[in-house]
């Protein structure tokens, strides 16, 4: 079974690309996954959630959950899920 992919909202795609140090851009993050995890934790801190709406069909493409796991972000994602749902069971199918 394939792991889920993290999608980027079309109206946020340019911002996410600008945050990554890639193709001449001098952003503060090395990967899209780094930028997304930072954004998710910042949103959680300020209790700000925005629906995705229209999904970007170009760069950045949906990011496999495997990328986040390989970068060590799975505990952060689990904690964000627990904080949002108040449920310690079934966070990323532990």
Secondary structure, 3 states (H helix, E strand, C coil): CCCCEECCEHHHHHHHHHCECCCCCCCCECCHHHHHHHHHHHHHHCCCCCCCCCECCCCCCCEEHHHHHHCCCHHHHHHHHHHHHCCCCCCCCC
